[in-house]
């Protein structure tokens, strides 16, 4: 690439020990990356890159404003253009860049375009219609899509999984209650249960509907959920309950309905406070807006106005298109930027680092949230992902913030120390029974609930994961905890138990096994585990075995659907950085694999010190929802290059080439 160093001789130099030129190239690339990362810092001190998702968000945006009769016609037209822009060649729409067409995403896009005024004869819709039939038709879509279609009379309310608001009344000690499902499912389902109870209906012109997707007509199409072939199964058990609930709806046997609606409304309104919308995530925010209108709130009610303003704030508009973010990631991006910059040698007292620390320290949670239901004795102290989301701090963000703060010296050292200690105590209190750490809740792992009919978004639960557990180990080590601690021993035991037969580890929050393996190896290294341990070398060997011919690493989101393609995909800067970091954590410092990975990062770096990355490497809900963090391609390569530079120099510090950084300017 023009303007980048020539890496054609990197491998021979590494092989014969001539590393001087390589060292200068790596340090120069890290310096350029560091400068670029600082250029992205907000004047308030934080970093927040765009968070990109699939087109279901834009389709839902059109649907929401059509349902409520609100919104800007121009924005809806731009959102439709954005949807069209992302149509696959086969006529469908996928859940991530380069992915296979997905039936739910395609039906949403089709309906969104129809609502935006596109006729069914439009070439894009003709192709989409054919693809929908190939993918199984409308009845193959997920529950949330079906319910949204019901709002417009395009699907039968009696055929969708029941989501009665009475679930909010189930006591916390009951086998099933809303605190036994994941935090994000809770925030999505409670307002949706209000909509299910009220069953809103918006009549639309026939030409805006999707009757053509029912060749035999809705009356002659079986929309009901299919029973399991095995007579006695959890799916059939929950389907019996579902049909019983529907029967009670039809005959109006709902003695607790008014009480349940009031409880659901109260629950929802309480979580509007100190948050950028319910759960600060797109689906919950959208459902909350619909729920407010179902409950009779007018469009000029302060609660509705606030909810809509927070929802619209997720949008990004340009001259031609309008797109929505699923949420915003300032705490996460700031924590990682701080950590990468600190590891790269930026002084701990550098003003821009201190400004970031000051911003993030003020974001610590000081109130108890949903997490306290299963962890009542712990004091608050975590961090959330977004700008404001007081009810939903998570372990992963909290551990990462602590790691970021380990690279900074705030002028008020006692304030920083006490804040970090509260966070550490909170994280340790969230350890699950099996020794692992989950994201938002503790012991949220009753896997049977995945068979509930409305759980087809594949994210009903929040079980412990190795990627978060590995990060927690790294964080604990940064603050002096050792492998002798009981909590650490339990976490390591959990990690060892979860290793795949081929040596890899599953990545729940990043795509996928490359991410999980890196996180585990860094966690184990930080705790001083001997790198000769079989589990560590097995993991490192797996990483080496999946390296691409170009020297990089890549893995597509498809590995969540098909484990046979784990670790396979076009090389990306973030995933290459993960693999390099994982190998370095396993003490692989001199192999061709590491040198070729570093060479890939050097070769693909742009003149301004940044990298491009067109694919999605972040995970929302495996198999259902994926994310493209626009800053992953910036701070992960910086971290990998500087970690490697420390190996080359034999020093825990990396020289900062830019003298203005040392001067604190």
Secondary structure, 3 states (H helix, E strand, C coil): CCCCCCCCCHHHHHHCCCCHHHHHHHHHHHHHHHHHHHHCCCCCCCCCCCEECCCHHHHHHHHHHHHHCCCCHHHHHHHHHHHHHCCCCCCCCECCCCCCECHHHHHHHHHHHHHCCCCCCCHHHHHHHHHHHHCCCHHHCCHHHHHHHHCCCCCCHHHCCCCCHHHHHCCCCCCCCHHHCCHHHHHHHHHHHHHHHHCCCCCCCHHHCCHHHCCCCHHHCCCCCCCCCCCCCHHHHHHHHHHHHHHHHHCCCCCCHHHHHHHHHHHHHHCCCCECCHHHCHHHHHHHHHHHHHCCCCCCCHHHHHHHHHHHCCEEECCCCEEECCCCCHHHHHHHHHHHHHHCCCCCCCHHHHHHHHHHHCCCCCCCCHHHHCCCCCCCCCECCCCCECCCCEHHHHHHHHHHHCCCCCCCHHHHHHHHHHHHHHHHHCCCCCCCECCCCCCECCHHHHHCHHHCCCCCCECCEHHHHHHHHHHHHHCCCCCCCHHHHHHHHHHHHCCCCCCCCCCCCECCHHHHHHHHHHHHHHCCCCCCCHHHHHHHHHHHHCCCCCCCCCCCHHHHCCHHHCCCCCCCHHHHHHHHHHHHHCCCCCCHHHHHHHHHHHHHCCCCCCCCCCCCCEEEECCCEEEEECCHHHHHHHHHHHHHHHHHHCCCCCCCCCHHHHCCC
